[in-house]
Amino acid sequence: MIYKRSSVLFAEAQKVIPGGVNSPVRAFKSVGGDPIFVKKAKGAYLYDEDGNELIDYINSWGPMILGHAHEPVVNAVIEKAKQGTSFGMPTEIETEIAALAVSMVPNIDKIRFVNSGTEACMSAVRLARGYTGKEKIIKFAGCYHGHSDSFLIQAGSGAVTFGSPNSPGVTQGTAKDTLLATYNDLKSVTTLVKANENEIACIIVEPVAGNMGCIPPSEGFLEGLRNICDNHDILLIFDEVMTGFRLAAGGVQELLNVNADIVTFGKVIGGGLPVGAFASRNEIMNHLAPLGPVYQAGTLSGNPLAMSAGLAMLSELNNKPEIFLSLAEKTAYLHQGISEALEQHQVKHTINRIGSMISVHFSEQPVIDFASAAEGNNDTFKKFFHGMLANGIYIAPSAFESWFITDALSYADLDKTIAAIRKIAPTLL
Ligand code: HOZ
């Protein structure tokens, strides 16, 4: 594969954009080399500026559940755009998609749309604080809930990829209200709750972690969090930015049958357009302005283009629930193929998978939390990443991200991916 034009574009970008990118993980810093500039995408494939075709396992970090440039989504956006692109006024389609989301996701009565997962999580925490009258929050090391101040404490994803899980610019005052627990370790949570009795507003968690690679919850972990919250008047927030409408129509709440008090969503709810949302029961949502005192707002919130893309995508997922099973089967097939290819050459690895999320950790130990995820061999990951790229397969340029499987991926694409891994496995030793 040749990446001349991408490198030229990257050099130009660096003159006018910090690091040449608008989100750090894209810069390839942790894997080396220049990032690839994408020209267009269709179905399971990316087409870059050098004319290469790549099988995509990032899928805009999750939302392309039906594949890129999915026709009903694209057509919905085109038709909407012809009628104007932003009004800062209510539109009927907002109610349509809200009603659909409320019917798909368990345990919510109302939903508020925002513009990103970051905004959704930030607003959910404000709502939890306003509702409970308490200030502290518990988050888990390696979980990433966007880049707002309260969450950049031992954050995963790009923050850990670039060694700044605690970012400068976050004040001590903010940091002291974020308490840190260990994923899949209920004891670490009860210790914090006991030490901060009546001070904790909420526990926010990725119910399936996707920002330290994919890490599913251990048996009883989410149920345990639910119990702790119930016993101490703490709200449980599920950050379903990656998992919502992906692991099941109703996300992890449905898949694993555990209820959260507030759920947050990201780009998936806009079919890949800039959007996010948070949702809860009436008693909590009615605390939001204009009904209640907790303020939250945005001109582009409920933007008609994002709503039309989201409505097209969610409608299709709602009408074809068999998609979730088919995605899980494809992911299991890929898992088996990757395992066999790596085992054949004795490459130390652990594969985590749930539904249509999967990741390969280059470590022999079970990967259950941030510490075990960080044990992975990054040199092996770098070789793996570049080997995959050379063979036309695009995975996230960081070991701390999940792969996402789409409906557009065929078994032939999966076989091509497995064949590439078989080819590069001997180079990983
Ligand atoms: N932090 C995002 C994934 N967990 C990456 C965002 C991006 O670069 O688009």
Residues whose N, C-alpha, C, O or C-beta is under 5 A from the ligand:
A	BS01	HOZ	S23 V25 R26 W61 S157 G158
